[in-house]
Amino acid sequence: MAIELSEEEMRTALFGVSVDPVTPNATAPVVDTISTPPDPSPATRPKKTPGYHTAKLRVTLHVSKVYDGEVEAFVHDSSSLSKLVAEQEAKAAAKKQKYKYLELVSVESISK
């Protein structure tokens, strides 16, 4: 059953009687353009971006250049998430500095 309603009847059914129908030739009231700018609220201020926060692993090795010689602590910070990869990077860095004997002490997570 189709009900034939005019545009005015549809508007009153949807919006009620208090709303005036829209007329295309109606002019908008002139608004005074002098106003003060609103104060920026704390929520709209630009926030400082602290950069990327990545977890790092700190590898500590006991290293020596001669067998049963003086042992030094060698610390290497790695940006890898894998403890095995961080350990391999630390050993490679120690070997670059001519350390021959390496002993792993610890691999621990640090944050910036």
N, CA, C and O of each residue as an XYZ file, in Angstrom:
448
protein
N       0.850     -1.161      0.000
C       0.000      0.000      0.000
C       0.899      1.228      0.000
O       1.631      1.459      0.963
N       0.854      1.991     -1.032
C       1.674      3.183     -1.165
C       0.896      4.394     -0.688
O      -0.264      4.599     -1.045
N       1.576      5.197      0.136
C       0.943      6.412      0.635
C       1.596      7.590     -0.065
O       2.817      7.740     -0.044
N       0.784      8.411     -0.678
C       1.284      9.592     -1.378
C       1.306     10.768     -0.413
O       0.254     11.230      0.029
N       2.523     11.267     -0.078
C       2.664     12.421      0.798
C       3.389     13.524      0.050
O       4.281     13.270     -0.760
N       2.993     14.734      0.335
C       3.690     15.862     -0.276
C       4.971     16.128      0.517
O       5.179     15.553      1.586
N       5.818     16.995     -0.012
C       7.078     17.330      0.649
C       6.831     17.984      2.000
O       7.536     17.687      2.965
N       5.859     18.853      2.086
C       5.537     19.539      3.343
C       5.062     18.552      4.395
O       5.416     18.680      5.568
N       4.266     17.569      3.994
C       3.771     16.573      4.937
C       4.906     15.679      5.440
O       4.916     15.268      6.600
N       5.861     15.384      4.551
C       7.016     14.585      4.963
C       7.884     15.348      5.956
O       8.381     14.774      6.925
N       8.066     16.647      5.709
C       8.871     17.469      6.618
C       8.233     17.556      8.000
O       8.912     17.441      9.020
N       6.931     17.758      8.018
C       6.262     17.850      9.321
C       6.270     16.500     10.040
O       6.321     16.454     11.269
N       6.221     15.411      9.286
C       6.266     14.096      9.909
C       7.653     13.817     10.503
O       7.762     13.220     11.573
N       8.702     14.248      9.811
C      10.056     13.995     10.290
C      10.508     14.977     11.362
O      11.039     14.568     12.394
N      10.302     16.272     11.125
C      10.881     17.306     11.979
C       9.880     18.005     12.878
O      10.280     18.768     13.758
N       8.640     17.779     12.693
C       7.630     18.436     13.513
C       7.173     19.740     12.884
O       7.635     20.126     11.810
N       6.269     20.403     13.563
C       5.645     21.610     13.031
C       6.524     22.841     13.247
O       6.397     23.810     12.497
N       7.415     22.838     14.251
C       8.158     24.043     14.615
C       9.239     24.422     13.618
O       9.680     25.572     13.613
N       9.682     23.502     12.774
C      10.750     23.789     11.827
C      10.148     24.404     10.573
O       9.192     23.876     10.006
N      10.726     25.540     10.142
C      10.262     26.185      8.922
C      10.821     25.452      7.720
O      11.951     24.967      7.767
N      10.060     25.360      6.653
C      10.587     24.725      5.449
C      11.714     25.563      4.856
O      11.719     26.788      4.976
N      12.649     24.904      4.228
C      13.803     25.578      3.644
C      13.372     26.239      2.350
O      12.780     25.608      1.475
N      13.681     27.525      2.245
C      13.390     28.237      1.003
C      14.707     28.591      0.358
O      15.599     29.109      1.029
N      14.855     28.328     -0.927
C      16.135     28.579     -1.593
C      16.465     30.066     -1.718
O      17.645     30.399     -1.825
N      15.512     30.961     -1.711
C      15.774     32.384     -1.884
C      15.937     33.122     -0.558
O      16.067     34.346     -0.547
N      15.933     32.406      0.540
C      16.053     33.074      1.841
C      17.489     33.526      2.043
O      18.429     32.812      1.693
N      17.654     34.716      2.609
C      18.987     35.238      2.871
C      19.345     34.977      4.324
O      18.495     35.062      5.211
N      20.592     34.663      4.554
C      21.065     34.400      5.909
C      21.253     35.718      6.633
O      21.647     36.706      6.013
N      20.982     35.758      7.929
C      21.189     36.994      8.673
C      22.682     37.342      8.722
O      23.532     36.453      8.771
N      22.987     38.639      8.709
C      24.366     39.106      8.726
C      24.889     38.989     10.154
O      24.264     39.468     11.100
N      26.044     38.344     10.293
C      26.651     38.135     11.591
C      27.848     39.061     11.715
O      28.610     39.216     10.761
N      28.024     39.676     12.871
C      29.159     40.554     13.121
C      30.437     39.717     13.091
O      30.557     38.745     13.837
N      31.400     40.087     12.229
C      32.607     39.291     12.051
C      33.713     39.646     13.035
O      34.752     38.986     13.034
N      33.534     40.649     13.863
C      34.557     41.018     14.834
C      34.372     40.130     16.064
O      33.362     40.216     16.763
N      35.347     39.294     16.309
C      35.292     38.416     17.466
C      36.708     38.159     17.952
O      37.670     38.326     17.203
N      36.828     37.764     19.169
C      38.139     37.462     19.724
C      38.448     35.994     19.478
O      37.560     35.147     19.573
N      39.704     35.686     19.160
C      40.042     34.276     18.937
C      39.983     33.519     20.249
O      40.389     34.047     21.284
N      39.491     32.307     20.226
C      39.399     31.524     21.465
C      40.787     31.111     21.943
O      41.699     30.902     21.144
N      40.926     30.999     23.252
C      42.186     30.548     23.822
C      42.385     29.082     23.486
O      41.445     28.292     23.579
N      43.596     28.708     23.098
C      43.804     27.289     22.789
C      43.728     26.457     24.057
O      44.401     26.745     25.047
N      42.921     25.449     24.014
C      42.775     24.572     25.164
C      43.965     23.611     25.212
O      44.642     23.427     24.200
N      44.226     23.011     26.338
C      45.364     22.096     26.425
C      45.242     20.905     25.480
O      46.251     20.334     25.066
N      44.023     20.532     25.142
C      43.839     19.378     24.267
C      44.189     19.702     22.817
O      44.527     18.793     22.058
N      44.117     20.976     22.409
C      44.382     21.322     21.022
C      45.813     21.766     20.784
O      46.199     21.982     19.635
N      46.608     21.906     21.829
C      48.003     22.295     21.642
C      48.772     21.151     20.994
O      48.508     19.981     21.273
N      49.717     21.490     20.134
C      50.503     20.407     19.533
C      51.376     19.746     20.585
O      51.995     20.422     21.406
N      51.422     18.444     20.557
C      52.193     17.694     21.526
C      53.587     17.431     20.983
O      53.779     17.273     19.778
N      54.538     17.387     21.871
C      55.896     17.050     21.477
C      55.984     15.548     21.282
O      55.550     14.770     22.132
N      56.546     15.154     20.162
C      56.733     13.738     19.934
C      58.121     13.359     20.425
O      59.113     13.914     19.953
N      58.208     12.438     21.352
C      59.497     12.122     21.942
C      60.386     11.280     21.047
O      61.510     10.968     21.440
N      59.939     10.901     19.875
C      60.727     10.048     19.002
C      60.357      8.596     19.235
O      59.407      8.285     19.953
N      61.107      7.737     18.631
C      60.820      6.317     18.759
C      61.427      5.790     20.051
O      62.578      6.074     20.385
N      60.646      5.038     20.745
C      61.114      4.420     21.975
C      61.299      2.936     21.700
O      60.328      2.187     21.582
N      62.551      2.522     21.600
C      62.806      1.129     21.309
C      63.533      0.486     22.476
O      64.349      1.122     23.143
N      63.236     -0.744     22.706
C      63.920     -1.489     23.747
C      65.299     -1.883     23.234
O      65.476     -2.174     22.051
N      66.257     -1.887     24.126
C      67.604     -2.301     23.765
C      68.042     -3.416     24.689
O      67.524     -3.585     25.793
N      68.997     -4.157     24.212
C      69.588     -5.210     25.024
C      71.030     -4.836     25.335
O      71.782     -4.420     24.454
N      71.404     -4.989     26.600
C      72.783     -4.705     27.014
C      73.462     -6.045     27.288
O      73.030     -6.829     28.133
N      74.546     -6.277     26.539
C      75.299     -7.520     26.665
C      76.595     -7.207     27.403
O      77.326     -6.288     27.034
N      76.867     -7.974     28.439
C      78.095     -7.807     29.199
C      78.955     -9.049     29.005
O      78.503    -10.176     29.207
N      80.199     -8.820     28.611
C      81.152     -9.903     28.389
C      82.386     -9.677     29.259
O      82.753     -8.537     29.543
N      83.023    -10.772     29.678
C      84.354    -10.684     30.257
C      85.313    -11.043     29.129
O      85.214    -12.119     28.538
N      86.238    -10.140     28.836
C      87.134    -10.321     27.697
C      88.590    -10.236     28.140
O      88.932     -9.608     29.142
N      89.431    -10.897     27.348
C      90.862    -10.878     27.619
C      91.603    -11.064     26.306
O      91.103    -11.712     25.387
N      92.798    -10.493     26.224
C      93.609    -10.647     25.014
C      94.549    -11.838     25.112
O      94.977    -12.380     24.092
N      94.872    -12.250     26.334
C      95.730    -13.419     26.529
C      95.030    -14.403     27.456
O      94.204    -14.008     28.279
N      95.365    -15.698     27.321
C      94.751    -16.733     28.143
C      95.197    -16.570     29.592
O      96.386    -16.397     29.856
N      94.269    -16.622     30.519
C      94.508    -16.407     31.951
C      95.151    -15.058     32.223
O      95.884    -14.902     33.200
N      94.884    -14.090     31.371
C      95.403    -12.739     31.581
C      94.379    -11.881     32.300
O      93.403    -12.380     32.861
N      94.621    -10.597     32.270
C      93.729     -9.645     32.934
C      92.378     -9.630     32.218
O      92.315     -9.498     30.996
N      91.302     -9.768     32.992
C      89.946     -9.827     32.449
C      89.309     -8.450     32.577
O      89.364     -7.818     33.632
N      88.710     -8.004     31.493
C      88.013     -6.722     31.473
C      86.529     -6.959     31.213
O      86.136     -7.961     30.616
N      85.729     -6.022     31.670
C      84.285     -6.081     31.382
C      84.031     -5.296     30.096
O      84.433     -4.139     29.971
N      83.367     -5.934     29.158
C      83.039     -5.312     27.877
C      81.520     -5.230     27.787
O      80.833     -6.245     27.900
N      80.990     -4.011     27.581
C      79.539     -3.793     27.529
C      79.174     -3.331     26.126
O      79.789     -2.417     25.576
N      78.155     -3.985     25.554
C      77.680     -3.631     24.208
C      76.165     -3.488     24.249
O      75.467     -4.372     24.746
N      75.648     -2.357     23.719
C      74.202     -2.130     23.627
C      73.746     -2.451     22.214
O      74.312     -1.956     21.239
N      72.721     -3.279     22.112
C      72.199     -3.704     20.822
C      70.733     -3.307     20.700
O      69.979     -3.388     21.669
N      70.338     -2.882     19.521
C      68.941     -2.517     19.293
C      68.105     -3.706     18.833
O      66.918     -3.560     18.539
N      68.716     -4.866     18.771
C      68.007     -6.073     18.361
C      67.077     -6.554     19.472
O      67.333     -6.307     20.650
N      66.013     -7.231     19.102
C      65.096     -7.799     20.076
C      65.492     -9.220     20.463
O      64.997     -9.759     21.453
N      66.374     -9.819     19.692
C      66.798    -11.188     19.936
C      68.049    -11.196     20.810
O      69.020    -10.494     20.528
N      68.014    -11.995     21.868
C      69.176    -12.099     22.749
C      70.345    -12.774     22.044
O      71.500    -12.414     22.273
N      70.058    -13.739     21.197
C      71.118    -14.435     20.474
C      71.817    -13.494     19.499
O      73.045    -13.486     19.418
N      71.048    -12.707     18.763
C      71.634    -11.754     17.813
C      72.437    -10.692     18.552
O      73.516    -10.304     18.105
N      71.917    -10.224     19.675
C      72.634     -9.225     20.469
C      73.952     -9.791     20.980
O      74.964     -9.091     20.993
N      73.947    -11.051     21.400
C      75.176    -11.692     21.864
C      76.193    -11.810     20.734
O      77.382    -11.566     20.939
N      75.734    -12.181     19.553
C      76.643    -12.305     18.407
C      77.218    -10.951     18.013
O      78.395    -10.860     17.664
N      76.400     -9.887     18.063
C      76.904     -8.545     17.756
C      77.975     -8.127     18.752
O      78.993     -7.550     18.369
N      77.747     -8.419     20.036
C      78.707     -8.045     21.074
C      80.024     -8.787     20.890
O      81.097     -8.202     21.035
N      79.942    -10.074     20.570
C      81.164    -10.843     20.350
C      81.927    -10.342     19.131
O      83.157    -10.291     19.143
N      81.199     -9.972     18.078
C      81.860     -9.435     16.888
C      82.525     -8.093     17.195
O      83.622     -7.820     16.706
N      81.867     -7.250     18.005
C      82.450     -5.957     18.367
C      83.685     -6.134     19.244
O      84.645     -5.373     19.128
N      83.662     -7.134     20.118
C      84.821     -7.400     20.971
C      85.995     -7.937     20.146
O      87.148     -7.582     20.393
N      85.697     -8.782     19.179
C      86.764     -9.315     18.332
C      87.379     -8.221     17.455
O      88.558     -8.288     17.106
N      86.576     -7.214     17.101
C      87.105     -6.085     16.331
C      88.158     -5.326     17.130
O      89.095     -4.757     16.571
N      87.984     -5.328     18.450
C      88.927     -4.620     19.316
C      90.059     -5.536     19.778
O      90.721     -5.256     20.777
N      90.279     -6.634     19.047
C      91.399     -7.554     19.241
C      91.341     -8.366     20.527
O      92.377     -8.814     21.018
N      90.130     -8.567     21.090
C      89.988     -9.452     22.238
C      89.835    -10.876     21.708
O      89.055    -11.125     20.788
N      90.586    -11.805     22.296
C      90.600    -13.160     21.785
C      89.733    -14.105     22.613
O      89.117    -15.017     22.062
N      89.679    -13.902     23.908
C      88.959    -14.795     24.803
C      87.733    -14.073     25.355
O      87.850    -13.020     25.981
N      86.563    -14.650     25.118
C      85.301    -14.013     25.465
C      84.471    -14.944     26.348
O      84.401    -16.150     26.114
N      83.846    -14.355     27.364
C      82.943    -15.124     28.218
C      81.687    -14.288     28.445
O      81.767    -13.146     28.898
N      80.536    -14.857     28.131
C      79.266    -14.150     28.294
C      78.911    -14.073     29.768
O      78.921    -15.084     30.471
N      78.591    -12.849     30.242
C      78.186    -12.657     31.629
C      76.677    -12.501     31.699
O      76.017    -13.234     32.436
N      76.108    -11.544     30.932
C      74.661    -11.330     30.997
C      74.153    -10.660     29.737
O      74.884     -9.960     29.035
N      72.881    -10.895     29.474
C      72.136    -10.195     28.418
C      70.861     -9.697     29.084
O      70.013    -10.498     29.477
N      70.720     -8.384     29.214
C      69.565     -7.822     29.917
C      68.924     -6.720     29.093
O      69.587     -6.067     28.287
N      67.647     -6.519     29.297
C      66.885     -5.508     28.585
C      67.037     -4.157     29.289
O      66.957     -4.075     30.515
N      67.255     -3.102     28.505
C      67.315     -1.747     29.031
C      66.369     -0.886     28.212
O      65.998     -1.249     27.096
N      65.981      0.247     28.763
C      65.132      1.184     28.012
C      65.803      2.536     28.031
O      66.585      2.855     28.926
N      65.479      3.327     27.020
C      66.076      4.663     26.899
C      65.602      5.548     27.996
O      65.996      6.713     28.064
